[in-house]
Every structure is written in C-alpha cells, then in structure tokens.
Amino acid sequence: MRKSGVSFDNARSFLKHIDSLYTGPSWTCETIDVKGDVVGEDGAVKRERVELWRRDPVECVEELIGNPAFRDVMAYVPERAYADPKGENRIYDEMWTGEWWSETQVSTYHRLRRMRPT
C-alpha cells in the first residue's frame, strides 16, 4: 500500500481510520409492517416486515447549518440574482433565486401578523 502513496499500512488501519471519522446524527432502525400489492394464494394481500433506517431530520438540518464547510454557501433569505451588472438577465438556479421563496416568506409574514394578539 505504501507504493500507492496512501498513508495506511493495510486495509485494517484504513478501516480503523474510517470508523473514527465523525458520522453526524445517529441512525435509528425500526421494523415496520408493509402491505404489498401482490395477492397470495389465500386471496389476502401479502405483507412484509422490513427495516426502516432513518435519521432525525431536525438533527440533520442542524448538522448542515452548523457545518463550517457550508458557511459561505448557505442562503437564508431570498434574493434576485442577475447574470449582468444592469440587472436585465435574471438567473434562476437555486431555490433562493426563485419567486416561490419570496412569495412564501411574504405570505407567512402576513399570516403571522394576523395571528398576533393586539
């Protein structure tokens, strides 16, 4: 392995290093009963127990927002982006450059203002 230029002596030391890396939010597994679309010989719809592996979505978002690698590429407010300095050619390439985000934010703001007690 040394001839290849990697810093590991063998596959075991490589895997040990991989296991020591930060993995983010923890995984949980639950077994669920799934109803299929195949009818068995007895006329009943077949069912199967399967494993559902998942992570807490709130923890995943917290991880992404708190990750310094993404600090300069995260957008928290909608903006209009233009391909030219005069602002004549609008760019729609990310969610924050589209109309949906602006419209949703304005709609939510007005809805919350109506809910606020006076």
C-alpha positions as CSV (number, residue, x, y, z in Angstrom):
1,M,0.0,0.0,0.0
2,R,2.9,2.4,0.6
3,K,3.8,2.3,-3.1
4,S,0.4,3.7,-3.9
5,G,1.1,6.9,-1.9
6,V,-1.6,6.4,0.8
7,S,-0.7,6.8,4.4
8,F,-2.1,3.4,5.6
9,D,-0.2,0.3,6.2
10,N,-3.0,-2.1,5.4
11,A,-6.8,-2.3,4.9
12,R,-7.4,-2.8,8.7
13,S,-5.7,0.5,9.6
14,F,-7.6,2.3,6.8
15,L,-10.9,0.9,8.1
16,K,-10.0,1.8,11.6
17,H,-9.4,5.4,10.5
18,I,-12.7,5.5,8.6
19,D,-14.5,4.3,11.8
20,S,-13.0,7.1,13.7
21,L,-14.4,9.8,11.4
22,Y,-17.4,11.9,12.6
23,T,-20.6,10.4,11.3
24,G,-23.2,13.1,12.0
25,P,-26.6,12.4,13.6
26,S,-27.2,8.9,14.7
27,W,-29.2,6.3,12.8
28,T,-32.2,4.5,14.2
29,C,-33.8,1.4,13.0
30,E,-37.4,0.3,13.4
31,T,-39.2,-2.7,11.9
32,I,-42.4,-1.8,10.1
33,D,-45.2,-3.9,8.6
34,V,-45.7,-3.1,4.9
35,K,-48.8,-4.0,2.9
36,G,-47.9,-5.1,-0.6
37,D,-49.7,-5.0,-3.9
38,V,-49.5,-8.8,-4.5
39,V,-52.3,-11.1,-3.6
40,G,-51.3,-14.5,-2.2
41,E,-52.8,-17.9,-2.9
42,D,-55.1,-17.5,0.0
43,G,-56.6,-14.3,-1.5
44,A,-55.1,-12.0,1.1
45,V,-52.7,-9.1,0.2
46,K,-49.2,-10.1,1.1
47,R,-47.4,-8.2,3.9
48,E,-43.8,-8.0,4.8
49,R,-41.8,-6.8,7.8
50,V,-39.0,-4.5,6.7
51,E,-36.3,-2.4,8.5
52,L,-36.6,1.3,8.2
53,W,-33.3,3.1,8.8
54,R,-33.6,6.8,9.4
55,R,-32.1,9.9,11.0
56,D,-33.9,12.7,12.8
57,P,-34.4,15.3,10.1
58,V,-34.1,18.2,12.6
59,E,-30.7,16.9,13.7
60,C,-29.7,16.6,10.0
61,V,-30.7,20.2,9.3
62,E,-28.9,21.4,12.5
63,E,-25.8,19.5,11.3
64,L,-25.9,21.1,7.9
65,I,-26.5,24.6,9.1
66,G,-23.8,24.2,11.8
67,N,-21.2,22.8,9.4
68,P,-18.4,25.4,8.8
69,A,-17.8,23.9,5.3
70,F,-21.2,25.2,4.2
71,R,-21.0,28.6,6.0
72,D,-20.4,30.7,2.8
73,V,-22.8,28.8,0.5
74,M,-25.9,28.7,2.6
75,A,-28.8,31.1,1.8
76,Y,-31.3,32.2,4.5
77,V,-33.2,34.8,2.6
78,P,-34.5,35.0,-1.0
79,E,-32.5,37.2,-3.4
80,R,-32.7,38.1,-7.0
81,A,-29.6,37.1,-8.9
82,Y,-28.6,38.6,-12.3
83,A,-26.2,37.5,-15.0
84,D,-25.3,41.1,-15.9
85,P,-24.5,44.2,-14.0
86,K,-27.5,46.1,-15.3
87,G,-29.9,43.5,-13.8
88,E,-31.6,42.7,-17.1
89,N,-31.0,38.9,-17.2
90,R,-32.3,37.2,-14.2
91,I,-30.8,33.9,-13.1
92,Y,-33.0,31.1,-11.6
93,D,-30.6,28.4,-10.5
94,E,-31.1,27.9,-6.7
95,M,-34.2,27.9,-4.6
96,W,-33.3,31.2,-3.0
97,T,-33.2,32.9,-6.5
98,G,-36.8,31.9,-7.4
99,E,-40.1,33.6,-6.8
100,W,-41.5,30.8,-4.6
101,W,-39.3,31.6,-1.6
102,S,-40.1,35.3,-1.7
103,E,-43.9,34.7,-2.1
104,T,-43.9,32.1,0.7
105,Q,-41.9,34.3,3.1
106,V,-44.2,37.3,2.4
107,S,-47.3,35.1,2.8
108,T,-46.0,33.6,6.1
109,Y,-45.1,37.1,7.4
110,H,-48.6,38.4,6.8
111,R,-50.2,35.3,8.2
112,L,-48.2,35.6,11.4
113,R,-49.1,39.3,11.7
114,R,-52.8,38.4,11.5
115,M,-52.3,35.8,14.3
116,R,-50.5,38.2,16.7
117,P,-52.7,39.3,19.6
118,T,-53.3,43.1,19.7
